[in-house]
Amino acid sequence: SIYFGYVDNIILAALFSFHFTILDIFNSFHHRL
């Protein structure tokens, strides 16, 4: 990308963390039903 590699890694890490957090919330909600 146009950013430095380490910046891309931070962005990707943040996106994956957010993605897995959403999955955890969804799974927790699903198990409550």
mmCIF file as Biopython writes it, N, C-alpha, C and O atoms, coordinates in Angstrom:
data_model
#
loop_
_atom_site.group_PDB
_atom_site.id
_atom_site.type_symbol
_atom_site.label_atom_id
_atom_site.label_alt_id
_atom_site.label_comp_id
_atom_site.label_asym_id
_atom_site.label_entity_id
_atom_site.label_seq_id
_atom_site.pdbx_PDB_ins_code
_atom_site.Cartn_x
_atom_site.Cartn_y
_atom_site.Cartn_z
_atom_site.occupancy
_atom_site.B_iso_or_equiv
_atom_site.auth_seq_id
_atom_site.auth_asym_id
_atom_site.pdbx_PDB_model_num
ATOM 1   N N  . SER A ? 1  ? 0.841   -1.194  0.000  1.0 0.0 1  A 1 
ATOM 2   C CA . SER A ? 1  ? 0.000   0.000   0.000  1.0 0.0 1  A 1 
ATOM 3   C C  . SER A ? 1  ? 0.875   1.242   0.000  1.0 0.0 1  A 1 
ATOM 4   O O  . SER A ? 1  ? 2.101   1.143   -0.037 1.0 0.0 1  A 1 
ATOM 5   N N  . ILE A ? 2  ? 0.254   2.402   0.041  1.0 0.0 2  A 1 
ATOM 6   C CA . ILE A ? 2  ? 1.021   3.647   0.033  1.0 0.0 2  A 1 
ATOM 7   C C  . ILE A ? 2  ? 1.644   3.926   1.393  1.0 0.0 2  A 1 
ATOM 8   O O  . ILE A ? 2  ? 2.515   4.788   1.513  1.0 0.0 2  A 1 
ATOM 9   N N  . TYR A ? 3  ? 1.197   3.194   2.431  1.0 0.0 3  A 1 
ATOM 10  C CA . TYR A ? 3  ? 1.742   3.397   3.766  1.0 0.0 3  A 1 
ATOM 11  C C  . TYR A ? 3  ? 2.954   2.520   3.977  1.0 0.0 3  A 1 
ATOM 12  O O  . TYR A ? 3  ? 3.220   1.604   3.199  1.0 0.0 3  A 1 
ATOM 13  N N  . PHE A ? 4  ? 3.693   2.812   5.050  1.0 0.0 4  A 1 
ATOM 14  C CA . PHE A ? 4  ? 4.815   1.960   5.404  1.0 0.0 4  A 1 
ATOM 15  C C  . PHE A ? 4  ? 4.295   0.601   5.852  1.0 0.0 4  A 1 
ATOM 16  O O  . PHE A ? 4  ? 3.176   0.487   6.351  1.0 0.0 4  A 1 
ATOM 17  N N  . GLY A ? 5  ? 5.111   -0.418  5.670  1.0 0.0 5  A 1 
ATOM 18  C CA . GLY A ? 5  ? 4.709   -1.786  6.000  1.0 0.0 5  A 1 
ATOM 19  C C  . GLY A ? 5  ? 4.213   -1.931  7.424  1.0 0.0 5  A 1 
ATOM 20  O O  . GLY A ? 5  ? 3.204   -2.597  7.657  1.0 0.0 5  A 1 
ATOM 21  N N  . TYR A ? 6  ? 4.898   -1.321  8.385  1.0 0.0 6  A 1 
ATOM 22  C CA . TYR A ? 6  ? 4.491   -1.500  9.781  1.0 0.0 6  A 1 
ATOM 23  C C  . TYR A ? 6  ? 3.152   -0.836  10.055 1.0 0.0 6  A 1 
ATOM 24  O O  . TYR A ? 6  ? 2.399   -1.294  10.915 1.0 0.0 6  A 1 
ATOM 25  N N  . VAL A ? 7  ? 2.847   0.238   9.335  1.0 0.0 7  A 1 
ATOM 26  C CA . VAL A ? 7  ? 1.547   0.886   9.494  1.0 0.0 7  A 1 
ATOM 27  C C  . VAL A ? 7  ? 0.450   -0.043  8.971  1.0 0.0 7  A 1 
ATOM 28  O O  . VAL A ? 7  ? -0.611  -0.171  9.582  1.0 0.0 7  A 1 
ATOM 29  N N  . ASP A ? 8  ? 0.718   -0.688  7.832  1.0 0.0 8  A 1 
ATOM 30  C CA . ASP A ? 8  ? -0.233  -1.652  7.281  1.0 0.0 8  A 1 
ATOM 31  C C  . ASP A ? 8  ? -0.473  -2.782  8.272  1.0 0.0 8  A 1 
ATOM 32  O O  . ASP A ? 8  ? -1.606  -3.227  8.454  1.0 0.0 8  A 1 
ATOM 33  N N  . ASN A ? 9  ? 0.596   -3.244  8.909  1.0 0.0 9  A 1 
ATOM 34  C CA . ASN A ? 9  ? 0.464   -4.333  9.882  1.0 0.0 9  A 1 
ATOM 35  C C  . ASN A ? 9  ? -0.407  -3.916  11.053 1.0 0.0 9  A 1 
ATOM 36  O O  . ASN A ? 9  ? -1.224  -4.705  11.527 1.0 0.0 9  A 1 
ATOM 37  N N  . ILE A ? 10 ? -0.243  -2.683  11.529 1.0 0.0 10 A 1 
ATOM 38  C CA . ILE A ? 10 ? -1.063  -2.178  12.639 1.0 0.0 10 A 1 
ATOM 39  C C  . ILE A ? 10 ? -2.524  -2.109  12.217 1.0 0.0 10 A 1 
ATOM 40  O O  . ILE A ? 10 ? -3.413  -2.503  12.971 1.0 0.0 10 A 1 
ATOM 41  N N  . ILE A ? 11 ? -2.769  -1.608  11.009 1.0 0.0 11 A 1 
ATOM 42  C CA . ILE A ? 11 ? -4.146  -1.510  10.507 1.0 0.0 11 A 1 
ATOM 43  C C  . ILE A ? 11 ? -4.759  -2.899  10.373 1.0 0.0 11 A 1 
ATOM 44  O O  . ILE A ? 11 ? -5.897  -3.122  10.788 1.0 0.0 11 A 1 
ATOM 45  N N  . LEU A ? 12 ? -4.005  -3.835  9.794  1.0 0.0 12 A 1 
ATOM 46  C CA . LEU A ? 12 ? -4.510  -5.199  9.639  1.0 0.0 12 A 1 
ATOM 47  C C  . LEU A ? 12 ? -4.776  -5.828  11.000 1.0 0.0 12 A 1 
ATOM 48  O O  . LEU A ? 12 ? -5.792  -6.498  11.184 1.0 0.0 12 A 1 
ATOM 49  N N  . ALA A ? 13 ? -3.880  -5.622  11.946 1.0 0.0 13 A 1 
ATOM 50  C CA . ALA A ? 13 ? -4.064  -6.173  13.290 1.0 0.0 13 A 1 
ATOM 51  C C  . ALA A ? 13 ? -5.328  -5.600  13.927 1.0 0.0 13 A 1 
ATOM 52  O O  . ALA A ? 13 ? -6.092  -6.326  14.564 1.0 0.0 13 A 1 
ATOM 53  N N  . ALA A ? 14 ? -5.545  -4.302  13.754 1.0 0.0 14 A 1 
ATOM 54  C CA . ALA A ? 14 ? -6.739  -3.660  14.310 1.0 0.0 14 A 1 
ATOM 55  C C  . ALA A ? 14 ? -8.003  -4.213  13.651 1.0 0.0 14 A 1 
ATOM 56  O O  . ALA A ? 14 ? -8.994  -4.480  14.332 1.0 0.0 14 A 1 
ATOM 57  N N  . LEU A ? 15 ? -7.968  -4.385  12.333 1.0 0.0 15 A 1 
ATOM 58  C CA . LEU A ? 15 ? -9.131  -4.918  11.620 1.0 0.0 15 A 1 
ATOM 59  C C  . LEU A ? 15 ? -9.441  -6.344  12.057 1.0 0.0 15 A 1 
ATOM 60  O O  . LEU A ? 15 ? -10.602 -6.689  12.279 1.0 0.0 15 A 1 
ATOM 61  N N  . PHE A ? 16 ? -8.395  -7.184  12.183 1.0 0.0 16 A 1 
ATOM 62  C CA . PHE A ? 16 ? -8.607  -8.560  12.614 1.0 0.0 16 A 1 
ATOM 63  C C  . PHE A ? 16 ? -9.114  -8.604  14.046 1.0 0.0 16 A 1 
ATOM 64  O O  . PHE A ? 16 ? -9.986  -9.410  14.372 1.0 0.0 16 A 1 
ATOM 65  N N  . SER A ? 17 ? -8.575  -7.742  14.906 1.0 0.0 17 A 1 
ATOM 66  C CA . SER A ? 17 ? -9.031  -7.699  16.299 1.0 0.0 17 A 1 
ATOM 67  C C  . SER A ? 17 ? -10.501 -7.319  16.349 1.0 0.0 17 A 1 
ATOM 68  O O  . SER A ? 17 ? -11.279 -7.930  17.082 1.0 0.0 17 A 1 
ATOM 69  N N  . PHE A ? 18 ? -10.885 -6.308  15.567 1.0 0.0 18 A 1 
ATOM 70  C CA . PHE A ? 18 ? -12.270 -5.868  15.517 1.0 0.0 18 A 1 
ATOM 71  C C  . PHE A ? 18 ? -13.161 -6.974  14.966 1.0 0.0 18 A 1 
ATOM 72  O O  . PHE A ? 18 ? -14.246 -7.226  15.491 1.0 0.0 18 A 1 
ATOM 73  N N  . HIS A ? 19 ? -12.699 -7.632  13.907 1.0 0.0 19 A 1 
ATOM 74  C CA . HIS A ? 19 ? -13.463 -8.710  13.282 1.0 0.0 19 A 1 
ATOM 75  C C  . HIS A ? 19 ? -13.725 -9.838  14.272 1.0 0.0 19 A 1 
ATOM 76  O O  . HIS A ? 19 ? -14.854 -10.311 14.401 1.0 0.0 19 A 1 
ATOM 77  N N  . PHE A ? 20 ? -12.668 -10.269 14.973 1.0 0.0 20 A 1 
ATOM 78  C CA . PHE A ? 20 ? -12.831 -11.372 15.916 1.0 0.0 20 A 1 
ATOM 79  C C  . PHE A ? 20 ? -13.640 -10.941 17.129 1.0 0.0 20 A 1 
ATOM 80  O O  . PHE A ? 20 ? -14.324 -11.766 17.735 1.0 0.0 20 A 1 
ATOM 81  N N  . THR A ? 21 ? -13.575 -9.677  17.493 1.0 0.0 21 A 1 
ATOM 82  C CA . THR A ? 21 ? -14.396 -9.181  18.602 1.0 0.0 21 A 1 
ATOM 83  C C  . THR A ? 21 ? -15.868 -9.261  18.213 1.0 0.0 21 A 1 
ATOM 84  O O  . THR A ? 21 ? -16.708 -9.662  19.018 1.0 0.0 21 A 1 
ATOM 85  N N  . ILE A ? 22 ? -16.177 -8.879  16.978 1.0 0.0 22 A 1 
ATOM 86  C CA . ILE A ? 22 ? -17.556 -8.974  16.492 1.0 0.0 22 A 1 
ATOM 87  C C  . ILE A ? 22 ? -18.011 -10.424 16.497 1.0 0.0 22 A 1 
ATOM 88  O O  . ILE A ? 22 ? -19.139 -10.717 16.893 1.0 0.0 22 A 1 
ATOM 89  N N  . LEU A ? 23 ? -17.148 -11.337 16.062 1.0 0.0 23 A 1 
ATOM 90  C CA . LEU A ? 23 ? -17.500 -12.759 16.054 1.0 0.0 23 A 1 
ATOM 91  C C  . LEU A ? 23 ? -17.760 -13.255 17.467 1.0 0.0 23 A 1 
ATOM 92  O O  . LEU A ? 23 ? -18.706 -14.008 17.696 1.0 0.0 23 A 1 
ATOM 93  N N  . ASP A ? 24 ? -16.926 -12.839 18.421 1.0 0.0 24 A 1 
ATOM 94  C CA . ASP A ? 24 ? -17.106 -13.250 19.817 1.0 0.0 24 A 1 
ATOM 95  C C  . ASP A ? 24 ? -18.439 -12.747 20.355 1.0 0.0 24 A 1 
ATOM 96  O O  . ASP A ? 24 ? -19.154 -13.489 21.029 1.0 0.0 24 A 1 
ATOM 97  N N  . ILE A ? 25 ? -18.775 -11.501 20.066 1.0 0.0 25 A 1 
ATOM 98  C CA . ILE A ? 25 ? -20.045 -10.930 20.520 1.0 0.0 25 A 1 
ATOM 99  C C  . ILE A ? 25 ? -21.204 -11.682 19.873 1.0 0.0 25 A 1 
ATOM 100 O O  . ILE A ? 25 ? -22.179 -12.021 20.544 1.0 0.0 25 A 1 
ATOM 101 N N  . PHE A ? 26 ? -21.097 -11.941 18.575 1.0 0.0 26 A 1 
ATOM 102 C CA . PHE A ? 26 ? -22.148 -12.659 17.869 1.0 0.0 26 A 1 
ATOM 103 C C  . PHE A ? 26 ? -22.333 -14.061 18.437 1.0 0.0 26 A 1 
ATOM 104 O O  . PHE A ? 26 ? -23.458 -14.507 18.662 1.0 0.0 26 A 1 
ATOM 105 N N  . ASN A ? 27 ? -21.206 -14.755 18.668 1.0 0.0 27 A 1 
ATOM 106 C CA . ASN A ? 27 ? -21.274 -16.107 19.222 1.0 0.0 27 A 1 
ATOM 107 C C  . ASN A ? 27 ? -21.877 -16.100 20.621 1.0 0.0 27 A 1 
ATOM 108 O O  . ASN A ? 27 ? -22.687 -16.968 20.948 1.0 0.0 27 A 1 
ATOM 109 N N  . SER A ? 28 ? -21.499 -15.143 21.441 1.0 0.0 28 A 1 
ATOM 110 C CA . SER A ? 28 ? -22.048 -15.042 22.793 1.0 0.0 28 A 1 
ATOM 111 C C  . SER A ? 28 ? -23.554 -14.807 22.733 1.0 0.0 28 A 1 
ATOM 112 O O  . SER A ? 28 ? -24.312 -15.419 23.485 1.0 0.0 28 A 1 
ATOM 113 N N  . PHE A ? 29 ? -23.982 -13.924 21.843 1.0 0.0 29 A 1 
ATOM 114 C CA . PHE A ? 29 ? -25.394 -13.625 21.683 1.0 0.0 29 A 1 
ATOM 115 C C  . PHE A ? 29 ? -26.140 -14.856 21.176 1.0 0.0 29 A 1 
ATOM 116 O O  . PHE A ? 29 ? -27.241 -15.164 21.634 1.0 0.0 29 A 1 
ATOM 117 N N  . HIS A ? 30 ? -25.521 -15.555 20.221 1.0 0.0 30 A 1 
ATOM 118 C CA . HIS A ? 30 ? -26.147 -16.743 19.633 1.0 0.0 30 A 1 
ATOM 119 C C  . HIS A ? 30 ? -26.343 -17.829 20.692 1.0 0.0 30 A 1 
ATOM 120 O O  . HIS A ? 30 ? -27.383 -18.487 20.726 1.0 0.0 30 A 1 
ATOM 121 N N  . HIS A ? 31 ? -25.348 -18.012 21.548 1.0 0.0 31 A 1 
ATOM 122 C CA . HIS A ? 31 ? -25.448 -19.053 22.572 1.0 0.0 31 A 1 
ATOM 123 C C  . HIS A ? 31 ? -26.497 -18.725 23.624 1.0 0.0 31 A 1 
ATOM 124 O O  . HIS A ? 31 ? -26.994 -19.617 24.311 1.0 0.0 31 A 1 
ATOM 125 N N  . ARG A ? 32 ? -26.833 -17.446 23.751 1.0 0.0 32 A 1 
ATOM 126 C CA . ARG A ? 32 ? -27.848 -17.058 24.743 1.0 0.0 32 A 1 
ATOM 127 C C  . ARG A ? 32 ? -29.253 -17.402 24.267 1.0 0.0 32 A 1 
ATOM 128 O O  . ARG A ? 32 ? -30.165 -17.538 25.082 1.0 0.0 32 A 1 
ATOM 129 N N  . LEU A ? 33 ? -29.436 -17.545 22.954 1.0 0.0 33 A 1 
ATOM 130 C CA . LEU A ? 33 ? -30.767 -17.803 22.414 1.0 0.0 33 A 1 
ATOM 131 C C  . LEU A ? 33 ? -31.199 -19.246 22.664 1.0 0.0 33 A 1 
ATOM 132 O O  . LEU A ? 33 ? -32.299 -19.637 22.273 1.0 0.0 33 A 1 
#
